Each structure stands twice: as C-alpha cells, then as structure tokens.
C-alpha cells in the first residue's frame, strides 16, 4: 500500500471515507499500526506521559520528538507520519516555529507537523506553511495549555466557548493548515466545524460527525495506567498481559524452569574434549 498524501485525505473527506490515526512513539508500534492499515500516525508529545513517564507533556523536547519520529518512520515507511511540535518549540516566534518544523522534516522525514492553539498561533502556522510544510491545527482541549484551561477539560460546551472554537477553526484553515484536530469538543460543535471547513477535521474525543478519529495508543491498548479519558475505547489490555507474562517469567526463573533444553546452544565437539579443556584450568 502506498503512503497517503494530503490530496488523498481531502478526497477521503469528499467521499465520506473516515481516516483512522493513532499515536505511536516507537518502531514496533508503528510497524504494527502500518500492518493493520492505519491511515496516519502521530508522534504526539503525549510520548512524555505514555512512554517517558513524565506527569505531562511540557518536559518533552524537540530532541525527544525527533528521536521518536525517526523510530516511527523506520517502523512505518509507508504511512503518513505527523510530528507534534512540543511546548516551547513554536510559541516564542514564527522563526523558531519554522526552524523546528524544518528539523522534523530534515531529521525525521515526517509528512506534517501539528501544533496546538487557535488564533494566537496564526503567525506561526502561516510561517510554517510558507516554508512549504504541511501543518495540522489542534484546538479544543490543548494539553500544553491545560493550565490556562483549568485542567484537562472539554471545550466548546458553552456558546461563548463554541464561538471561540469556530473562529479559531476558520482562522486556522485560512492560515493554510491542511487538516484540523478537535480534542474533547461536543459532537454538535464538531459537526458544524467539519461541515464548515474545506479541510479534513478529525476528532480525539470530539465525537463521530467529522472526517476521522485519533486515539492515543497507550490508552486504546490498555498500556497507560495513570488514567483513561472518558472518550477512549480500550481494545486490549497490554499492561495486564505484560504483567502476567513477567510474573510467570520471574516464577520460572526462581523455580529453575527456564531456560529449558530447547533454549540452549549445545556443544559441537565431543564431551571428552570439553572435559579435557576444563581440566586445563
Ligand atoms: O500528543 C498527543 O498525542 C496529542 C493528542 C492528545 C492529540 O497531541
């Protein structure tokens, strides 16, 4: 299967074909997702919580993102990969934003970058687009500014908040972004924005009526144990499976049940020759 492009995603919107994307931070997850036919992969800065063990996304650096994007690209060479601009990589100035977006493409060969924020980051979106890079907007619950939002809270539930989101969405499209992600937004608002915009509008916790869905891999695979947001559907319990396997492994070792004969390499020369060798010492 060949890698999809922004044109494919536009056509999928026109044809009502939904896009499936998931976050990935490492080679095996990216490879499994590609084998499963995933349309798109996000190396989210959620990597800070899901993979690196931080409390939030703020400590994630450009170097962290680049390293994990490289692994994901190696695991999924034929999938559209999105690098997530971490906190501090684009807020300071449009020039900094372009410099860091360029790093994503040159060092990790991603297909697009995503950044959080609405009208306040329009100069950054425009500058990155002008550099020829595909930008994905991200509004609603924006984890990097969750402090300002008063925590990890759904957005767009009141008229004032929905009006703000709609204005942000329109401004992001006008600035040249090629896709928009809505996080933790009521489906009524999602549907309006998805119909209003020409570009594909995707949801993470923003309901069904839009052009596709994103989920954090650690959540849907039952790997992230700290909390599971309301909007997540858990498809399997990797943590439980891993813990059970590790327990069995520990028990096997303590009881000398592992390794078995089939797990070892046998000598090729004769036992007698080996006995003579051991007597030399
Ligand atoms: O970092 C991430 O995975 C994200 C999602 C929460 C959208 O930005």
Boltz pocket constraint, residues with backbone or C-beta under 6 A from the ligand:
constraints:
  - pocket:
      binder: B
      contacts: [[A, 23], [A, 42], [A, 43], [A, 44], [A, 45], [A, 46], [A, 47], [A, 84], [A, 143], [A, 181], [A, 183], [A, 204], [A, 214], [A, 216]]
      max_distance: 6.0
